Amino acid sequence: MSDTAIDTTPATRRRGGFQPRAIIALAVVWVLLWDRITLGNIVNGLIIGAVVTQIFPLPSIQYFGRIHPWRLLLLIGRFLVDLVSAAVQIAGATLSRRPSQGGSIVEVRMRTQSEFYMTIVSALVSLVPGSIVVEARRGANVLYVHGFHVTTPEGVEELRRDVLAVETRVVRAIGTPEEISICTQEVA
């Protein structure tokens, strides 16, 4: 047996290789940038996607869950409700004659240990007007969220509960049974 044997377990497998989803995603972005769907744009997008994924390979994501369609619809629906209500609140605060009280940055410790969920929760929280994730610490599993409306200790706890509720909805929509039980135990 050779001393140069390569371990091909998922944890140690080299990044890179053929990444069809990433290539297609980059091709779609390329076509959207040109604002025209032509055969040339599609082919060029696929070529650029293939080259980019070889030069800058994406790391593999460890995901063992499954999509729960009804919970995914609830996640999307609640996100849209949050989006509209926050936009109305921000518009009201902007048009108000009272000066803004400022906001606060709140530390939120995530319950799941997945970077995948942390990324999705960060995106959903940041897309809602009035809140934005200013820092994420993977090792500590913590998000630091700035809340526009947070001016009291009760507001800090409310923002923390809101972010954890987003995490719960995300995990219920796409998580494993074990991850779902972790999130629902702490909510109950």
C-alpha positions in Angstrom: 0.0 0.0 0.0 1.3 3.5 -0.9 2.1 6.2 1.7 0.3 8.7 -0.5 -3.2 7.2 -0.1 -5.9 9.8 -0.3 -8.6 9.9 2.3 -11.9 10.6 0.4 -14.2 10.8 3.4 -16.6 13.7 3.1 -14.9 15.7 5.9 -11.5 15.5 4.2 -12.4 15.4 0.5 -10.8 18.2 -1.4 -12.9 21.2 -2.4 -13.7 21.7 -6.0 -14.6 19.4 -8.8 -17.6 19.7 -10.9 -20.3 21.8 -9.2 -23.3 21.8 -11.6 -25.7 23.8 -9.3 -23.1 26.6 -8.8 -22.4 26.7 -12.5 -26.0 27.0 -13.3 -26.6 29.7 -10.6 -23.6 31.7 -12.0 -25.0 31.3 -15.5 -28.3 32.6 -14.5 -26.7 35.6 -12.8 -24.7 36.2 -16.0 -27.8 36.2 -18.2 -29.6 38.5 -15.8 -26.7 40.9 -15.9 -26.9 41.1 -19.7 -30.7 41.5 -19.4 -31.2 39.3 -22.5 -31.8 35.7 -22.9 -29.8 34.5 -25.9 -28.0 31.3 -26.7 -24.7 33.2 -26.6 -25.4 34.6 -23.1 -26.4 31.2 -21.8 -23.3 29.5 -23.2 -21.0 32.2 -22.0 -22.6 32.1 -18.6 -22.1 28.4 -18.4 -18.4 28.7 -19.4 -17.8 31.5 -16.9 -19.6 29.5 -14.2 -17.4 26.5 -14.9 -14.2 28.6 -14.9 -15.2 30.5 -11.7 -16.1 27.3 -9.8 -12.7 25.7 -10.7 -10.7 28.8 -9.6 -12.9 29.6 -6.6 -14.5 26.2 -5.5 -17.3 26.4 -3.1 -17.0 24.4 0.1 -19.5 21.6 0.5 -22.4 22.1 2.9 -23.3 19.5 5.4 -27.1 19.2 5.2 -29.0 16.2 6.3 -32.5 17.6 6.7 -35.4 17.5 4.4 -37.8 20.1 3.1 -41.1 20.2 4.9 -43.4 21.9 2.3 -46.1 23.2 4.7 -43.6 24.6 7.2 -41.6 26.2 4.3 -44.8 28.0 3.2 -45.4 29.1 6.8 -41.8 30.4 6.9 -42.2 32.3 3.7 -45.6 33.7 4.7 -44.4 34.9 8.1 -41.4 36.4 6.5 -43.6 38.4 4.1 -45.8 39.5 7.0 -42.7 40.6 9.0 -41.4 42.4 5.9 -44.6 44.5 5.4 -45.2 45.3 9.1 -41.6 46.3 9.6 -41.7 48.5 6.5 -44.8 50.2 7.8 -43.1 50.8 11.2 -40.0 52.2 9.6 -42.0 54.5 7.4 -44.0 55.7 10.4 -40.8 56.3 12.4 -39.3 58.2 9.4 -42.3 60.4 9.0 -42.7 61.0 12.7 -41.7 64.4 14.1 -40.3 62.8 17.2 -36.5 62.1 17.0 -35.5 58.5 16.9 -34.3 57.0 20.1 -31.6 55.0 18.3 -31.2 51.3 18.5 -29.2 48.6 20.2 -27.0 45.7 19.2 -28.2 42.4 20.7 -26.2 39.2 21.1 -28.3 36.2 20.0 -26.9 32.7 20.7 -28.2 30.3 18.1 -29.5 26.9 19.3 -28.5 24.9 16.2 -24.8 24.4 15.4 -25.1 24.7 11.7 -23.5 27.5 9.6 -26.2 26.7 7.0 -29.0 27.7 9.3 -27.0 30.6 10.7 -26.6 32.0 7.1 -30.3 31.6 6.3 -31.4 33.2 9.6 -29.0 36.1 9.1 -30.3 36.7 5.6 -34.0 36.6 6.7 -33.4 38.9 9.7 -31.3 41.4 7.7 -33.9 41.5 4.9 -36.6 42.8 7.3 -36.4 46.6 7.6 -35.2 47.8 11.0 -32.9 44.9 11.8 -29.6 43.8 10.4 -27.0 41.3 11.4 -23.8 43.2 12.0 -21.6 40.3 12.9 -21.8 36.5 13.0 -19.4 34.3 14.9 -19.4 30.8 13.7 -17.2 29.3 16.4 -19.4 30.8 19.2 -22.6 30.3 17.2 -23.7 33.9 17.9 -25.3 36.6 15.8 -25.1 40.2 16.7 -28.2 42.0 15.5 -28.9 45.7 15.4 -32.5 46.5 16.1 -33.8 49.9 15.1 -36.6 49.8 17.6 -34.7 48.4 20.5 -34.4 51.0 23.3 -35.4 49.1 26.5 -34.3 45.8 28.2 -37.7 44.4 27.1 -37.0 45.4 23.5 -33.7 43.5 23.8 -35.4 40.4 24.9 -38.1 40.8 22.2 -35.5 41.1 19.5 -33.7 38.0 20.8 -37.0 36.1 20.9 -37.8 37.2 17.3 -34.4 36.0 15.9 -34.8 32.7 17.7 -38.3 32.4 16.4 -36.9 32.9 12.9 -34.4 30.1 13.6 -37.2 27.8 14.8 -39.2 28.5 11.6 -36.2 27.8 9.4 -35.3 24.6 11.2 -38.9 23.4 11.1 -39.0 24.1 7.4 -35.8 22.4 6.4 -34.3 20.6 9.4 -33.9 17.1 10.7 -36.1 15.8 13.4 -33.3 16.1 16.0 -32.7 19.8 15.0 -36.4 20.5 15.2 -36.6 19.0 18.7 -33.7 21.2 19.8 -35.4 24.3 18.7 -38.9 23.5 19.9 -37.8 22.3 23.4 -36.3 25.7 24.2 -39.3 27.6 22.8 -41.8 25.5 24.9 
